[in-house]
Amino acid sequence: MSTDLSCVTDRSAFWMPFTPNRQFRQAPRLLVGAAGMHYQSDDGRSILDGTAGLWCVNAGHGRREIRDAVAHQLTTLDFAPSFNMGHPLAFELAARLVAHAPHGLSQVFFTNSGSEAVDSALKIVLAYHRLRGQPERRLLIGRERAYHGVGFGGTSVGGIARNREAWLGSLLPQVAHLRDTHDLARNAFTRGQPTHGAEFADDLERLIREHGSEQIAAVIIEPIAGSTGVLVPPRGYLERLRELCDRHGLLLIFDEVITGFGRIGHWFASQQFQVRPDLMTTAKGISNGAIPMGAVFVHRDVHAAFMQGPLAQIDLYHGYTYSGHPVACAAALATLEIHEHEDLPARAAELAPHWEARAHALRGLPGLVDIRNYGLIAAFEFAAEPARNPTRAFEIFRSCYARGLLARPTGNVLAFSPPLTINRAQIDELFSILAEAIRETP
């Protein structure tokens, strides 16, 4: 028996995440279809996807290859446990992913989301230090304005104030935060990496002096901070962090949930910036958003510490029912094939200069205090107006949607991260709609 859900008007049962639910129900924005670069709204309009869904649909919507792979897998092996059992696709996918990963990241631990990937990575680093006879290394260092998902571990090392405030007193106790790299006074309207700010990495030395390097387990950062409004690393910043971690025996975790899988012109940001992490968390683009999936990449030296003791001993007391789910693996393998066949990372790199030029052409529009970009990512920051709620950025987001463009509002910032299949004409259309929405939103 089929049900026509288009006529459903009672939308109170679904408690939407990160949404003012009562406000949303007053004027719902509903998507009912997607293909290529566009969504279809419930009122029949075509909506240009300026955000790759939520930073995840890098290969574009409605890919037949992914659909067919998922359908085949559902009729072949719909589920298989990963505890003391295996299935071929998980091993194939891990090997294929490692072939594109930064050198030395030779092991893959599968999760179902970026949040799970971060919590898994934090557990791995704590266990690693215990195995090496340094159980006192328990302090985890995140960064202000960082987003690492919504698990208790990720929320703890995350640095977005609003995400932490509701849970203060319940988060992990042994956590500290580096200062963020946001510096409007020196870096506003920079194209690509800011020139100023490598010295912000030296804030790690302050935390080392305060807590002692022998107490610190790891540093976790996003190479490009996304959810806070796109903060691009200053030149030399990541290199300096790597140097300090090596000097003091700290593991370095890159959260590449947003930057992974071609977004900035390489498979991973660590390759673009030529800084290798010890662990790397991923999700979103790994399966093109079609089936929930995430993964932690682990350096061979870290993994080797777990491969000691009796053969019958469990290596890592951690995992999920759906780790390496066969249908998710099928979606990820099909996604990987698309990325390889169409060379989407190279496509992003080729389009990046045009994307940058069109983004910065909006400089001078009312209220804009900064434009930031890297690869196929751009952010537009508006002057803070504390008494204004919703923010001007959110009002412009709604204006963009009314004009047929999906944007991503976050605080005083609008962020854009389209599918890597976007073309130049669509880039022009995106920024033309945005410019019109900015001009017409007082």
PECOR-V8656 format. One record per residue. N is the residue number from 0. RES is the residue in three letters. PSI is psi in degrees with one decimal (* if undefined). D_LAST is the distance of its C-alpha to the last C-alpha in whole Angstrom. Layout:
n->{N | N}
res->{RES | RES}
psi->{PSI | PSI}
d_last->{D_LAST | D_LAST}
//
This chain:
n->{0 | 1 | 2 | 3 | 4 | 5 | 6 | 7 | 8 | 9 | 10 | 11 | 12 | 13 | 14 | 15 | 16 | 17 | 18 | 19 | 20 | 21 | 22 | 23 | 24 | 25 | 26 | 27 | 28 | 29 | 30 | 31 | 32 | 33 | 34 | 35 | 36 | 37 | 38 | 39 | 40 | 41 | 42 | 43 | 44 | 45 | 46 | 47 | 48 | 49 | 50 | 51 | 52 | 53 | 54 | 55 | 56 | 57 | 58 | 59 | 60 | 61 | 62 | 63 | 64 | 65 | 66 | 67 | 68 | 69 | 70 | 71 | 72 | 73 | 74 | 75 | 76 | 77 | 78 | 79 | 80 | 81 | 82 | 83 | 84 | 85 | 86 | 87 | 88 | 89 | 90 | 91 | 92 | 93 | 94 | 95 | 96 | 97 | 98 | 99 | 100 | 101 | 102 | 103 | 104 | 105 | 106 | 107 | 108 | 109 | 110 | 111 | 112 | 113 | 114 | 115 | 116 | 117 | 118 | 119 | 120 | 121 | 122 | 123 | 124 | 125 | 126 | 127 | 128 | 129 | 130 | 131 | 132 | 133 | 134 | 135 | 136 | 137 | 138 | 139 | 140 | 141 | 142 | 143 | 144 | 145 | 146 | 147 | 148 | 149 | 150 | 151 | 152 | 153 | 154 | 155 | 156 | 157 | 158 | 159 | 160 | 161 | 162 | 163 | 164 | 165 | 166 | 167 | 168 | 169 | 170 | 171 | 172 | 173 | 174 | 175 | 176 | 177 | 178 | 179 | 180 | 181 | 182 | 183 | 184 | 185 | 186 | 187 | 188 | 189 | 190 | 191 | 192 | 193 | 194 | 195 | 196 | 197 | 198 | 199 | 200 | 201 | 202 | 203 | 204 | 205 | 206 | 207 | 208 | 209 | 210 | 211 | 212 | 213 | 214 | 215 | 216 | 217 | 218 | 219 | 220 | 221 | 222 | 223 | 224 | 225 | 226 | 227 | 228 | 229 | 230 | 231 | 232 | 233 | 234 | 235 | 236 | 237 | 238 | 239 | 240 | 241 | 242 | 243 | 244 | 245 | 246 | 247 | 248 | 249 | 250 | 251 | 252 | 253 | 254 | 255 | 256 | 257 | 258 | 259 | 260 | 261 | 262 | 263 | 264 | 265 | 266 | 267 | 268 | 269 | 270 | 271 | 272 | 273 | 274 | 275 | 276 | 277 | 278 | 279 | 280 | 281 | 282 | 283 | 284 | 285 | 286 | 287 | 288 | 289 | 290 | 291 | 292 | 293 | 294 | 295 | 296 | 297 | 298 | 299 | 300 | 301 | 302 | 303 | 304 | 305 | 306 | 307 | 308 | 309 | 310 | 311 | 312 | 313 | 314 | 315 | 316 | 317 | 318 | 319 | 320 | 321 | 322 | 323 | 324 | 325 | 326 | 327 | 328 | 329 | 330 | 331 | 332 | 333 | 334 | 335 | 336 | 337 | 338 | 339 | 340 | 341 | 342 | 343 | 344 | 345 | 346 | 347 | 348 | 349 | 350 | 351 | 352 | 353 | 354 | 355 | 356 | 357 | 358 | 359 | 360 | 361 | 362 | 363 | 364 | 365 | 366 | 367 | 368 | 369 | 370 | 371 | 372 | 373 | 374 | 375 | 376 | 377 | 378 | 379 | 380 | 381 | 382 | 383 | 384 | 385 | 386 | 387 | 388 | 389 | 390 | 391 | 392 | 393 | 394 | 395 | 396 | 397 | 398 | 399 | 400 | 401 | 402 | 403 | 404 | 405 | 406 | 407 | 408 | 409 | 410 | 411 | 412 | 413 | 414 | 415 | 416 | 417 | 418 | 419 | 420 | 421 | 422 | 423 | 424 | 425 | 426 | 427 | 428 | 429 | 430 | 431 | 432 | 433 | 434 | 435 | 436 | 437 | 438 | 439 | 440 | 441}
res->{MET | SER | THR | ASP | LEU | SER | CYS | VAL | THR | ASP | ARG | SER | ALA | PHE | TRP | MET | PRO | PHE | THR | PRO | ASN | ARG | GLN | PHE | ARG | GLN | ALA | PRO | ARG | LEU | LEU | VAL | GLY | ALA | ALA | GLY | MET | HIS | TYR | GLN | SER | ASP | ASP | GLY | ARG | SER | ILE | LEU | ASP | GLY | THR | ALA | GLY | LEU | TRP | CYS | VAL | ASN | ALA | GLY | HIS | GLY | ARG | ARG | GLU | ILE | ARG | ASP | ALA | VAL | ALA | HIS | GLN | LEU | THR | THR | LEU | ASP | PHE | ALA | PRO | SER | PHE | ASN | MET | GLY | HIS | PRO | LEU | ALA | PHE | GLU | LEU | ALA | ALA | ARG | LEU | VAL | ALA | HIS | ALA | PRO | HIS | GLY | LEU | SER | GLN | VAL | PHE | PHE | THR | ASN | SER | GLY | SER | GLU | ALA | VAL | ASP | SER | ALA | LEU | LYS | ILE | VAL | LEU | ALA | TYR | HIS | ARG | LEU | ARG | GLY | GLN | PRO | GLU | ARG | ARG | LEU | LEU | ILE | GLY | ARG | GLU | ARG | ALA | TYR | HIS | GLY | VAL | GLY | PHE | GLY | GLY | THR | SER | VAL | GLY | GLY | ILE | ALA | ARG | ASN | ARG | GLU | ALA | TRP | LEU | GLY | SER | LEU | LEU | PRO | GLN | VAL | ALA | HIS | LEU | ARG | ASP | THR | HIS | ASP | LEU | ALA | ARG | ASN | ALA | PHE | THR | ARG | GLY | GLN | PRO | THR | HIS | GLY | ALA | GLU | PHE | ALA | ASP | ASP | LEU | GLU | ARG | LEU | ILE | ARG | GLU | HIS | GLY | SER | GLU | GLN | ILE | ALA | ALA | VAL | ILE | ILE | GLU | PRO | ILE | ALA | GLY | SER | THR | GLY | VAL | LEU | VAL | PRO | PRO | ARG | GLY | TYR | LEU | GLU | ARG | LEU | ARG | GLU | LEU | CYS | ASP | ARG | HIS | GLY | LEU | LEU | LEU | ILE | PHE | ASP | GLU | VAL | ILE | THR | GLY | PHE | GLY | ARG | ILE | GLY | HIS | TRP | PHE | ALA | SER | GLN | GLN | PHE | GLN | VAL | ARG | PRO | ASP | LEU | MET | THR | THR | ALA | LYS | GLY | ILE | SER | ASN | GLY | ALA | ILE | PRO | MET | GLY | ALA | VAL | PHE | VAL | HIS | ARG | ASP | VAL | HIS | ALA | ALA | PHE | MET | GLN | GLY | PRO | LEU | ALA | GLN | ILE | ASP | LEU | TYR | HIS | GLY | TYR | THR | TYR | SER | GLY | HIS | PRO | VAL | ALA | CYS | ALA | ALA | ALA | LEU | ALA | THR | LEU | GLU | ILE | HIS | GLU | HIS | GLU | ASP | LEU | PRO | ALA | ARG | ALA | ALA | GLU | LEU | ALA | PRO | HIS | TRP | GLU | ALA | ARG | ALA | HIS | ALA | LEU | ARG | GLY | LEU | PRO | GLY | LEU | VAL | ASP | ILE | ARG | ASN | TYR | GLY | LEU | ILE | ALA | ALA | PHE | GLU | PHE | ALA | ALA | GLU | PRO | ALA | ARG | ASN | PRO | THR | ARG | ALA | PHE | GLU | ILE | PHE | ARG | SER | CYS | TYR | ALA | ARG | GLY | LEU | LEU | ALA | ARG | PRO | THR | GLY | ASN | VAL | LEU | ALA | PHE | SER | PRO | PRO | LEU | THR | ILE | ASN | ARG | ALA | GLN | ILE | ASP | GLU | LEU | PHE | SER | ILE | LEU | ALA | GLU | ALA | ILE | ARG | GLU | THR | PRO}
psi->{124.7 | 153.7 | 131.4 | 101.1 | -8.2 | -19.3 | -0.9 | 122.1 | -19.2 | 103.4 | 25.4 | -18.4 | -32.7 | 114.6 | 102.2 | 141.7 | 147.2 | 47.1 | 136.4 | 91.7 | -41.2 | -40.3 | -43.6 | -42.6 | -19.7 | -30.7 | 74.8 | 145.9 | 108.3 | 130.8 | 132.5 | -6.5 | 164.3 | 141.3 | 133.0 | -119.2 | 6.0 | 145.8 | 162.6 | 128.8 | 166.9 | -17.6 | 16.1 | 8.4 | 152.4 | 126.5 | 114.8 | 125.1 | 100.7 | 4.3 | 8.8 | 47.5 | -90.1 | 62.8 | 18.7 | -28.4 | 66.3 | -28.4 | 10.4 | 165.2 | 153.0 | 34.9 | 120.5 | -37.3 | -40.5 | -43.2 | -47.6 | -38.6 | -41.5 | -45.0 | -43.2 | -42.5 | -37.0 | -30.1 | -6.2 | -54.7 | 98.6 | -30.0 | 145.8 | 136.4 | 152.3 | 3.3 | 109.4 | 15.4 | 167.6 | 169.7 | 152.3 | -36.4 | -35.7 | -41.5 | -39.1 | -45.6 | -44.5 | -43.8 | -40.3 | -38.6 | -43.7 | -31.9 | -23.3 | -5.3 | 163.2 | 148.9 | 131.7 | -18.6 | 87.1 | -5.3 | 147.4 | 127.6 | 119.8 | 140.5 | -168.1 | -1.1 | 170.5 | -37.3 | -45.4 | -35.9 | -42.4 | -48.7 | -36.6 | -43.7 | -40.8 | -40.7 | -40.7 | -43.4 | -36.8 | -42.3 | -37.5 | -47.5 | -35.4 | -44.3 | -28.1 | 10.3 | 23.7 | 59.7 | -16.1 | -14.2 | 88.3 | -13.2 | 130.6 | 130.5 | 119.3 | -155.3 | 144.4 | 145.2 | 11.9 | 152.5 | 122.8 | 38.1 | -171.6 | 8.0 | 164.6 | -35.7 | -49.1 | -37.8 | -35.7 | -47.3 | -16.7 | 159.5 | 16.7 | 115.7 | -45.5 | -32.5 | -27.2 | -31.6 | -39.4 | -19.6 | 8.8 | 137.8 | -15.9 | -1.6 | 172.4 | 135.0 | -29.8 | 71.8 | 141.5 | 166.2 | 133.4 | 155.4 | 153.3 | 176.3 | 10.5 | 122.2 | 78.7 | -35.0 | -36.6 | -24.0 | 7.2 | 138.0 | 28.7 | 141.1 | 115.3 | -142.6 | 132.4 | 147.7 | -36.4 | 141.0 | 0.1 | -30.0 | -15.1 | -26.2 | -25.8 | -9.5 | -22.1 | -35.3 | -34.4 | -44.8 | -34.2 | -42.5 | -38.4 | -40.4 | -21.0 | 127.8 | -28.6 | -9.6 | -9.6 | 131.6 | -46.9 | 161.4 | 131.6 | 128.2 | 158.4 | 127.2 | -44.6 | 116.5 | 122.4 | -60.1 | -21.5 | -6.3 | 25.7 | 92.0 | 111.4 | 137.2 | 133.0 | 153.7 | 129.2 | -10.5 | -51.6 | -38.5 | -41.3 | -40.4 | -43.0 | -43.4 | -44.3 | -38.4 | -43.2 | -42.4 | -35.3 | 8.7 | 28.3 | 143.7 | 146.4 | 122.1 | 127.6 | 125.1 | 103.0 | 31.7 | -36.1 | -43.2 | -12.2 | 159.5 | 51.0 | -6.4 | -35.4 | 19.2 | -7.5 | 167.6 | -40.3 | 151.5 | -32.9 | -31.1 | -38.9 | -44.7 | -2.8 | 45.4 | 119.1 | 126.7 | 169.5 | -30.3 | 153.0 | 125.7 | 141.2 | 165.0 | -141.9 | -92.2 | -10.4 | -33.3 | 18.2 | 21.9 | 1.1 | -41.3 | 132.7 | 131.5 | 149.9 | 171.7 | 146.7 | 123.6 | 134.5 | 134.0 | 146.3 | -34.0 | -36.3 | -46.1 | -37.1 | -30.1 | -24.1 | -15.6 | 50.5 | 169.1 | -170.5 | 146.0 | -31.3 | -1.7 | 132.7 | 132.1 | -45.0 | 117.8 | 71.7 | 147.4 | 173.3 | 150.0 | -37.8 | 16.5 | 122.5 | 33.7 | 132.3 | -36.6 | -37.9 | -40.5 | -40.6 | -42.8 | -40.9 | -39.8 | -40.8 | -38.9 | -43.5 | -41.2 | -41.6 | -46.4 | -41.5 | -49.3 | -41.0 | -2.4 | 60.0 | -35.8 | -42.0 | -35.2 | -42.9 | -42.9 | -38.3 | -37.5 | -18.2 | -43.0 | -40.5 | -42.4 | -46.6 | -45.7 | -42.9 | -36.1 | -49.2 | -11.9 | -14.7 | -4.1 | 137.0 | -10.0 | 156.0 | 129.2 | -9.3 | 125.6 | -11.1 | 149.9 | 128.0 | 146.4 | 154.8 | 135.5 | -135.2 | 53.3 | 140.6 | 149.5 | 143.1 | 113.8 | 134.3 | 154.1 | 136.1 | 134.7 | 87.4 | -32.2 | -5.8 | 121.5 | 114.9 | 164.9 | 163.4 | -36.3 | -40.9 | -36.8 | -37.7 | -36.5 | -46.4 | -36.1 | -39.6 | -44.1 | -41.0 | -27.0 | 0.2 | 32.1 | 131.5 | 121.8 | 175.6 | 103.8 | 139.6 | 105.3 | -125.2 | 18.4 | 141.7 | 126.8 | 149.9 | 139.5 | 75.0 | 164.9 | 146.4 | -4.5 | 1.7 | 150.3 | 175.2 | -40.3 | -38.1 | -33.9 | -45.0 | -43.1 | -44.0 | -51.7 | -23.9 | -43.5 | -43.5 | -45.2 | -42.4 | -41.9 | -39.0 | -46.2 | -35.0 | 7.1 | 104.4 | *}
d_last->{49 | 46 | 43 | 40 | 37 | 34 | 35 | 35 | 32 | 33 | 31 | 32 | 35 | 33 | 31 | 29 | 28 | 25 | 23 | 22 | 25 | 24 | 21 | 22 | 24 | 22 | 20 | 23 | 22 | 26 | 27 | 31 | 32 | 31 | 33 | 33 | 29 | 28 | 27 | 28 | 26 | 28 | 27 | 28 | 25 | 26 | 23 | 23 | 24 | 22 | 24 | 27 | 27 | 27 | 28 | 31 | 32 | 33 | 35 | 33 | 33 | 37 | 39 | 43 | 44 | 43 | 43 | 47 | 48 | 46 | 48 | 51 | 51 | 51 | 54 | 56 | 55 | 52 | 52 | 55 | 55 | 54 | 57 | 60 | 59 | 57 | 56 | 56 | 53 | 52 | 54 | 53 | 49 | 50 | 52 | 50 | 47 | 49 | 50 | 46 | 46 | 46 | 50 | 51 | 49 | 52 | 51 | 49 | 48 | 46 | 44 | 41 | 38 | 36 | 37 | 40 | 41 | 40 | 42 | 45 | 44 | 44 | 47 | 49 | 49 | 50 | 53 | 53 | 54 | 56 | 58 | 59 | 60 | 57 | 56 | 54 | 51 | 49 | 46 | 43 | 40 | 37 | 34 | 31 | 28 | 30 | 30 | 33 | 33 | 34 | 38 | 39 | 40 | 37 | 35 | 37 | 37 | 33 | 31 | 27 | 27 | 26 | 29 | 31 | 31 | 32 | 35 | 36 | 40 | 40 | 40 | 42 | 44 | 45 | 41 | 40 | 36 | 36 | 33 | 30 | 29 | 26 | 26 | 23 | 25 | 27 | 26 | 22 | 22 | 25 | 27 | 29 | 31 | 30 | 33 | 32 | 33 | 36 | 38 | 35 | 38 | 41 | 39 | 41 | 44 | 43 | 43 | 46 | 48 | 47 | 48 | 50 | 50 | 53 | 51 | 48 | 48 | 45 | 41 | 39 | 36 | 33 | 34 | 30 | 28 | 26 | 25 | 23 | 21 | 24 | 26 | 28 | 32 | 33 | 36 | 39 | 37 | 38 | 42 | 42 | 41 | 44 | 47 | 46 | 47 | 50 | 51 | 51 | 52 | 48 | 47 | 44 | 42 | 39 | 36 | 36 | 34 | 31 | 33 | 36 | 37 | 36 | 32 | 33 | 36 | 38 | 40 | 39 | 37 | 40 | 41 | 39 | 39 | 42 | 43 | 45 | 44 | 47 | 45 | 42 | 40 | 38 | 37 | 34 | 35 | 39 | 39 | 36 | 35 | 38 | 40 | 39 | 41 | 40 | 43 | 44 | 46 | 48 | 50 | 54 | 55 | 53 | 54 | 58 | 58 | 58 | 61 | 63 | 66 | 68 | 67 | 66 | 64 | 60 | 58 | 55 | 55 | 51 | 50 | 48 | 50 | 47 | 48 | 49 | 48 | 50 | 47 | 45 | 47 | 47 | 44 | 43 | 46 | 45 | 42 | 44 | 46 | 42 | 41 | 44 | 45 | 42 | 41 | 38 | 38 | 39 | 36 | 33 | 35 | 35 | 32 | 30 | 30 | 28 | 26 | 25 | 25 | 22 | 20 | 21 | 20 | 16 | 17 | 15 | 11 | 8 | 9 | 12 | 15 | 18 | 19 | 22 | 24 | 28 | 30 | 28 | 25 | 22 | 19 | 16 | 15 | 12 | 12 | 14 | 12 | 15 | 15 | 12 | 13 | 13 | 11 | 8 | 11 | 12 | 9 | 9 | 13 | 13 | 11 | 14 | 17 | 16 | 16 | 19 | 19 | 20 | 18 | 19 | 17 | 18 | 17 | 14 | 16 | 16 | 19 | 21 | 25 | 26 | 30 | 32 | 33 | 30 | 31 | 29 | 28 | 26 | 24 | 23 | 22 | 20 | 18 | 17 | 16 | 14 | 13 | 12 | 10 | 8 | 7 | 6 | 4 | 0}
//
